[in-house]
């Protein structure tokens, strides 16, 4: 395999990993994000968000 093709394969591999990484990070942090956003939004609405 030529050096150009190997470099292209490496770039494609890194891009593939980089595209999937944010989803994995968001998945593990989603509980904290939800709790934080609920506590910030609760004073702004007239009904409790816990009933949704």
PDB file of N, CA, C and O in Angstrom:
ATOM      1  N   UNK A   1       0.846  -1.177   0.000  1.00  0.00           N
ATOM      2  CA  UNK A   1       0.000   0.000   0.000  1.00  0.00           C
ATOM      3  C   UNK A   1       0.892   1.242   0.000  1.00  0.00           C
ATOM      4  O   UNK A   1       1.900   1.292   0.705  1.00  0.00           O
ATOM      5  N   UNK A   2       0.514   2.231  -0.789  1.00  0.00           N
ATOM      6  CA  UNK A   2       1.338   3.438  -0.860  1.00  0.00           C
ATOM      7  C   UNK A   2       1.140   4.312   0.387  1.00  0.00           C
ATOM      8  O   UNK A   2       0.169   4.161   1.129  1.00  0.00           O
ATOM      9  N   UNK A   3       2.076   5.212   0.584  1.00  0.00           N
ATOM     10  CA  UNK A   3       2.039   6.087   1.758  1.00  0.00           C
ATOM     11  C   UNK A   3       0.801   6.993   1.729  1.00  0.00           C
ATOM     12  O   UNK A   3       0.221   7.295   2.772  1.00  0.00           O
ATOM     13  N   UNK A   4       0.401   7.426   0.516  1.00  0.00           N
ATOM     14  CA  UNK A   4      -0.772   8.287   0.375  1.00  0.00           C
ATOM     15  C   UNK A   4      -2.055   7.564   0.797  1.00  0.00           C
ATOM     16  O   UNK A   4      -2.900   8.124   1.495  1.00  0.00           O
ATOM     17  N   UNK A   5      -2.178   6.321   0.363  1.00  0.00           N
ATOM     18  CA  UNK A   5      -3.366   5.539   0.705  1.00  0.00           C
ATOM     19  C   UNK A   5      -3.422   5.239   2.195  1.00  0.00           C
ATOM     20  O   UNK A   5      -4.494   5.265   2.800  1.00  0.00           O
ATOM     21  N   UNK A   6      -2.279   4.956   2.778  1.00  0.00           N
ATOM     22  CA  UNK A   6      -2.232   4.696   4.209  1.00  0.00           C
ATOM     23  C   UNK A   6      -2.616   5.941   5.007  1.00  0.00           C
ATOM     24  O   UNK A   6      -3.333   5.849   6.003  1.00  0.00           O
ATOM     25  N   UNK A   7      -2.142   7.087   4.571  1.00  0.00           N
ATOM     26  CA  UNK A   7      -2.490   8.336   5.251  1.00  0.00           C
ATOM     27  C   UNK A   7      -3.992   8.613   5.137  1.00  0.00           C
ATOM     28  O   UNK A   7      -4.614   9.044   6.107  1.00  0.00           O
ATOM     29  N   UNK A   8      -4.569   8.372   3.979  1.00  0.00           N
ATOM     30  CA  UNK A   8      -6.003   8.564   3.788  1.00  0.00           C
ATOM     31  C   UNK A   8      -6.793   7.617   4.683  1.00  0.00           C
ATOM     32  O   UNK A   8      -7.778   8.026   5.297  1.00  0.00           O
ATOM     33  N   UNK A   9      -6.380   6.374   4.762  1.00  0.00           N
ATOM     34  CA  UNK A   9      -7.034   5.403   5.632  1.00  0.00           C
ATOM     35  C   UNK A   9      -6.959   5.834   7.095  1.00  0.00           C
ATOM     36  O   UNK A   9      -7.932   5.683   7.834  1.00  0.00           O
ATOM     37  N   UNK A  10      -5.827   6.362   7.512  1.00  0.00           N
ATOM     38  CA  UNK A  10      -5.657   6.853   8.883  1.00  0.00           C
ATOM     39  C   UNK A  10      -6.596   8.025   9.166  1.00  0.00           C
ATOM     40  O   UNK A  10      -7.215   8.075  10.229  1.00  0.00           O
ATOM     41  N   UNK A  11      -6.707   8.962   8.234  1.00  0.00           N
ATOM     42  CA  UNK A  11      -7.590  10.129   8.401  1.00  0.00           C
ATOM     43  C   UNK A  11      -9.050   9.681   8.480  1.00  0.00           C
ATOM     44  O   UNK A  11      -9.814  10.195   9.297  1.00  0.00           O
ATOM     45  N   UNK A  12      -9.436   8.733   7.640  1.00  0.00           N
ATOM     46  CA  UNK A  12     -10.807   8.216   7.667  1.00  0.00           C
ATOM     47  C   UNK A  12     -11.090   7.535   9.004  1.00  0.00           C
ATOM     48  O   UNK A  12     -12.167   7.715   9.574  1.00  0.00           O
ATOM     49  N   UNK A  13     -10.149   6.769   9.499  1.00  0.00           N
ATOM     50  CA  UNK A  13     -10.297   6.091  10.787  1.00  0.00           C
ATOM     51  C   UNK A  13     -10.463   7.101  11.920  1.00  0.00           C
ATOM     52  O   UNK A  13     -11.353   6.949  12.757  1.00  0.00           O
ATOM     53  N   UNK A  14      -9.626   8.116  11.955  1.00  0.00           N
ATOM     54  CA  UNK A  14      -9.709   9.147  13.000  1.00  0.00           C
ATOM     55  C   UNK A  14     -11.043   9.888  12.915  1.00  0.00           C
ATOM     56  O   UNK A  14     -11.655  10.179  13.943  1.00  0.00           O
ATOM     57  N   UNK A  15     -11.499  10.196  11.699  1.00  0.00           N
ATOM     58  CA  UNK A  15     -12.788  10.878  11.536  1.00  0.00           C
ATOM     59  C   UNK A  15     -13.931  10.000  12.037  1.00  0.00           C
ATOM     60  O   UNK A  15     -14.860  10.499  12.671  1.00  0.00           O
ATOM     61  N   UNK A  16     -13.872   8.708  11.760  1.00  0.00           N
ATOM     62  CA  UNK A  16     -14.902   7.776  12.218  1.00  0.00           C
ATOM     63  C   UNK A  16     -14.973   7.744  13.737  1.00  0.00           C
ATOM     64  O   UNK A  16     -16.062   7.768  14.311  1.00  0.00           O
ATOM     65  N   UNK A  17     -13.827   7.690  14.384  1.00  0.00           N
ATOM     66  CA  UNK A  17     -13.777   7.687  15.848  1.00  0.00           C
ATOM     67  C   UNK A  17     -14.279   9.021  16.398  1.00  0.00           C
ATOM     68  O   UNK A  17     -15.031   9.041  17.373  1.00  0.00           O
ATOM     69  N   UNK A  18     -13.879  10.120  15.794  1.00  0.00           N
ATOM     70  CA  UNK A  18     -14.261  11.454  16.275  1.00  0.00           C
ATOM     71  C   UNK A  18     -15.764  11.687  16.141  1.00  0.00           C
ATOM     72  O   UNK A  18     -16.349  12.381  16.973  1.00  0.00           O
ATOM     73  N   UNK A  19     -16.395  11.131  15.126  1.00  0.00           N
ATOM     74  CA  UNK A  19     -17.834  11.310  14.956  1.00  0.00           C
ATOM     75  C   UNK A  19     -18.631  10.539  16.005  1.00  0.00           C
ATOM     76  O   UNK A  19     -19.702  10.987  16.417  1.00  0.00           O
ATOM     77  N   UNK A  20     -18.132   9.406  16.435  1.00  0.00           N
ATOM     78  CA  UNK A  20     -18.842   8.606  17.425  1.00  0.00           C
ATOM     79  C   UNK A  20     -18.569   9.017  18.855  1.00  0.00           C
ATOM     80  O   UNK A  20     -19.348   8.683  19.748  1.00  0.00           O
ATOM     81  N   UNK A  21     -17.505   9.720  19.094  1.00  0.00           N
ATOM     82  CA  UNK A  21     -17.112  10.081  20.446  1.00  0.00           C
ATOM     83  C   UNK A  21     -18.113  10.990  21.163  1.00  0.00           C
ATOM     84  O   UNK A  21     -18.426  10.713  22.321  1.00  0.00           O
ATOM     85  N   UNK A  22     -18.629  12.050  20.553  1.00  0.00           N
ATOM     86  CA  UNK A  22     -19.570  12.907  21.278  1.00  0.00           C
ATOM     87  C   UNK A  22     -20.825  12.176  21.747  1.00  0.00           C
ATOM     88  O   UNK A  22     -21.342  12.478  22.822  1.00  0.00           O
ATOM     89  N   UNK A  23     -21.325  11.221  20.963  1.00  0.00           N
ATOM     90  CA  UNK A  23     -22.505  10.468  21.370  1.00  0.00           C
ATOM     91  C   UNK A  23     -22.231   9.652  22.623  1.00  0.00           C
ATOM     92  O   UNK A  23     -23.065   9.591  23.526  1.00  0.00           O
ATOM     93  N   UNK A  24     -21.082   9.039  22.674  1.00  0.00           N
ATOM     94  CA  UNK A  24     -20.740   8.228  23.841  1.00  0.00           C
ATOM     95  C   UNK A  24     -20.581   9.109  25.076  1.00  0.00           C
ATOM     96  O   UNK A  24     -21.023   8.735  26.162  1.00  0.00           O
ATOM     97  N   UNK A  25     -19.965  10.253  24.923  1.00  0.00           N
ATOM     98  CA  UNK A  25     -19.776  11.155  26.060  1.00  0.00           C
ATOM     99  C   UNK A  25     -21.103  11.725  26.533  1.00  0.00           C
ATOM    100  O   UNK A  25     -21.331  11.849  27.737  1.00  0.00           O
ATOM    101  N   UNK A  26     -21.982  12.072  25.600  1.00  0.00           N
ATOM    102  CA  UNK A  26     -23.287  12.609  25.968  1.00  0.00           C
ATOM    103  C   UNK A  26     -24.123  11.548  26.663  1.00  0.00           C
ATOM    104  O   UNK A  26     -24.868  11.857  27.594  1.00  0.00           O
ATOM    105  N   UNK A  27     -24.011  10.319  26.227  1.00  0.00           N
ATOM    106  CA  UNK A  27     -24.776   9.237  26.838  1.00  0.00           C
ATOM    107  C   UNK A  27     -24.451   9.059  28.310  1.00  0.00           C
ATOM    108  O   UNK A  27     -25.353   8.845  29.119  1.00  0.00           O
ATOM    109  N   UNK A  28     -23.197   9.143  28.666  1.00  0.00           N
ATOM    110  CA  UNK A  28     -22.818   8.959  30.070  1.00  0.00           C
ATOM    111  C   UNK A  28     -23.108  10.197  30.913  1.00  0.00           C
ATOM    112  O   UNK A  28     -23.264  10.087  32.130  1.00  0.00           O
ATOM    113  N   UNK A  29     -23.183  11.352  30.302  1.00  0.00           N
ATOM    114  CA  UNK A  29     -23.414  12.591  31.052  1.00  0.00           C
ATOM    115  C   UNK A  29     -24.878  13.027  31.033  1.00  0.00           C
ATOM    116  O   UNK A  29     -25.226  14.034  31.649  1.00  0.00           O
ATOM    117  N   UNK A  30     -25.741  12.286  30.334  1.00  0.00           N
ATOM    118  CA  UNK A  30     -27.115  12.747  30.137  1.00  0.00           C
ATOM    119  C   UNK A  30     -27.866  12.931  31.455  1.00  0.00           C
ATOM    120  O   UNK A  30     -28.630  13.888  31.583  1.00  0.00           O
ATOM    121  N   UNK A  31     -27.675  12.050  32.438  1.00  0.00           N
ATOM    122  CA  UNK A  31     -28.388  12.183  33.721  1.00  0.00           C
ATOM    123  C   UNK A  31     -28.064  13.497  34.406  1.00  0.00           C
ATOM    124  O   UNK A  31     -28.959  14.165  34.924  1.00  0.00           O
ATOM    125  N   UNK A  32     -26.806  13.872  34.415  1.00  0.00           N
ATOM    126  CA  UNK A  32     -26.404  15.135  35.031  1.00  0.00           C
ATOM    127  C   UNK A  32     -26.961  16.330  34.261  1.00  0.00           C
ATOM    128  O   UNK A  32     -27.410  17.304  34.865  1.00  0.00           O
ATOM    129  N   UNK A  33     -26.932  16.257  32.928  1.00  0.00           N
ATOM    130  CA  UNK A  33     -27.458  17.347  32.098  1.00  0.00           C
ATOM    131  C   UNK A  33     -28.950  17.529  32.352  1.00  0.00           C
ATOM    132  O   UNK A  33     -29.432  18.656  32.461  1.00  0.00           O
ATOM    133  N   UNK A  34     -29.679  16.419  32.445  1.00  0.00           N
ATOM    134  CA  UNK A  34     -31.125  16.506  32.658  1.00  0.00           C
ATOM    135  C   UNK A  34     -31.450  17.117  34.023  1.00  0.00           C
ATOM    136  O   UNK A  34     -32.315  17.985  34.127  1.00  0.00           O
ATOM    137  N   UNK A  35     -30.752  16.660  35.068  1.00  0.00           N
ATOM    138  CA  UNK A  35     -31.005  17.209  36.408  1.00  0.00           C
ATOM    139  C   UNK A  35     -30.689  18.699  36.474  1.00  0.00           C
ATOM    140  O   UNK A  35     -31.433  19.472  37.077  1.00  0.00           O
ATOM    141  N   UNK A  36     -29.585  19.096  35.856  1.00  0.00           N
ATOM    142  CA  UNK A  36     -29.169  20.502  35.879  1.00  0.00           C
ATOM    143  C   UNK A  36     -30.168  21.362  35.117  1.00  0.00           C
ATOM    144  O   UNK A  36     -30.551  22.432  35.590  1.00  0.00           O
ATOM    145  N   UNK A  37     -30.590  20.907  33.951  1.00  0.00           N
ATOM    146  CA  UNK A  37     -31.524  21.714  33.160  1.00  0.00           C
ATOM    147  C   UNK A  37     -32.885  21.799  33.837  1.00  0.00           C
ATOM    148  O   UNK A  37     -33.547  22.834  33.763  1.00  0.00           O
ATOM    149  N   UNK A  38     -33.313  20.724  34.497  1.00  0.00           N
ATOM    150  CA  UNK A  38     -34.595  20.776  35.219  1.00  0.00           C
ATOM    151  C   UNK A  38     -34.533  21.783  36.355  1.00  0.00           C
ATOM    152  O   UNK A  38     -35.473  22.550  36.563  1.00  0.00           O
ATOM    153  N   UNK A  39     -33.416  21.783  37.099  1.00  0.00           N
ATOM    154  CA  UNK A  39     -33.323  22.710  38.227  1.00  0.00           C
ATOM    155  C   UNK A  39     -33.217  24.159  37.749  1.00  0.00           C
ATOM    156  O   UNK A  39     -33.628  25.073  38.464  1.00  0.00           O
ATOM    157  N   UNK A  40     -32.674  24.380  36.554  1.00  0.00           N
ATOM    158  CA  UNK A  40     -32.600  25.737  36.024  1.00  0.00           C
ATOM    159  C   UNK A  40     -33.930  26.197  35.437  1.00  0.00           C
ATOM    160  O   UNK A  40     -34.254  27.383  35.497  1.00  0.00           O
ATOM    161  N   UNK A  41     -34.702  25.275  34.872  1.00  0.00           N
ATOM    162  CA  UNK A  41     -35.954  25.650  34.210  1.00  0.00           C
ATOM    163  C   UNK A  41     -37.156  25.669  35.144  1.00  0.00           C
ATOM    164  O   UNK A  41     -38.144  26.346  34.861  1.00  0.00           O
ATOM    165  N   UNK A  42     -37.089  24.943  36.244  1.00  0.00           N
ATOM    166  CA  UNK A  42     -38.234  24.822  37.145  1.00  0.00           C
ATOM    167  C   UNK A  42     -38.788  26.178  37.614  1.00  0.00           C
ATOM    168  O   UNK A  42     -40.007  26.344  37.625  1.00  0.00           O
ATOM    169  N   UNK A  43     -37.957  27.148  37.999  1.00  0.00           N
ATOM    170  CA  UNK A  43     -38.527  28.439  38.433  1.00  0.00           C
ATOM    171  C   UNK A  43     -39.206  29.222  37.297  1.00  0.00           C
ATOM    172  O   UNK A  43     -39.985  30.136  37.565  1.00  0.00           O
ATOM    173  N   UNK A  44     -38.926  28.882  36.059  1.00  0.00           N
ATOM    174  CA  UNK A  44     -39.476  29.627  34.934  1.00  0.00           C
ATOM    175  C   UNK A  44     -40.850  29.153  34.490  1.00  0.00           C
ATOM    176  O   UNK A  44     -41.547  29.872  33.774  1.00  0.00           O
ATOM    177  N   UNK A  45     -41.248  27.964  34.900  1.00  0.00           N
ATOM    178  CA  UNK A  45     -42.549  27.427  34.477  1.00  0.00           C
ATOM    179  C   UNK A  45     -43.485  27.379  35.668  1.00  0.00           C
ATOM    180  O   UNK A  45     -43.046  27.361  36.818  1.00  0.00           O
ATOM    181  N   UNK A  46     -44.777  27.359  35.383  1.00  0.00           N
ATOM    182  CA  UNK A  46     -45.752  27.401  36.461  1.00  0.00           C
ATOM    183  C   UNK A  46     -46.139  26.006  36.974  1.00  0.00           C
ATOM    184  O   UNK A  46     -46.881  25.900  37.950  1.00  0.00           O
ATOM    185  N   UNK A  47     -45.652  24.943  36.334  1.00  0.00           N
ATOM    186  CA  UNK A  47     -45.935  23.586  36.776  1.00  0.00           C
ATOM    187  C   UNK A  47     -44.613  22.874  37.066  1.00  0.00           C
ATOM    188  O   UNK A  47     -43.585  23.220  36.484  1.00  0.00           O
ATOM    189  N   UNK A  48     -44.632  21.902  37.945  1.00  0.00           N
ATOM    190  CA  UNK A  48     -43.375  21.190  38.239  1.00  0.00           C
ATOM    191  C   UNK A  48     -42.973  20.298  37.072  1.00  0.00           C
ATOM    192  O   UNK A  48     -43.807  19.597  36.500  1.00  0.00           O
ATOM    193  N   UNK A  49     -41.704  20.330  36.727  1.00  0.00           N
ATOM    194  CA  UNK A  49     -41.204  19.519  35.623  1.00  0.00           C
ATOM    195  C   UNK A  49     -41.156  18.039  35.984  1.00  0.00           C
ATOM    196  O   UNK A  49     -41.068  17.187  35.100  1.00  0.00           O
ATOM    197  N   UNK A  50     -41.213  17.731  37.274  1.00  0.00           N
ATOM    198  CA  UNK A  50     -41.158  16.326  37.674  1.00  0.00           C
ATOM    199  C   UNK A  50     -42.434  15.579  37.292  1.00  0.00           C
ATOM    200  O   UNK A  50     -42.451  14.349  37.275  1.00  0.00           O
ATOM    201  N   UNK A  51     -43.507  16.320  36.985  1.00  0.00           N
ATOM    202  CA  UNK A  51     -44.752  15.662  36.584  1.00  0.00           C
ATOM    203  C   UNK A  51     -44.754  15.283  35.111  1.00  0.00           C
ATOM    204  O   UNK A  51     -45.677  14.611  34.650  1.00  0.00           O
ATOM    205  N   UNK A  52     -43.737  15.700  34.368  1.00  0.00           N
ATOM    206  CA  UNK A  52     -43.677  15.388  32.934  1.00  0.00           C
ATOM    207  C   UNK A  52     -43.033  14.052  32.728  1.00  0.00           C
ATOM    208  O   UNK A  52     -42.888  13.606  31.589  1.00  0.00           O
TER     209      UNK A  52
END
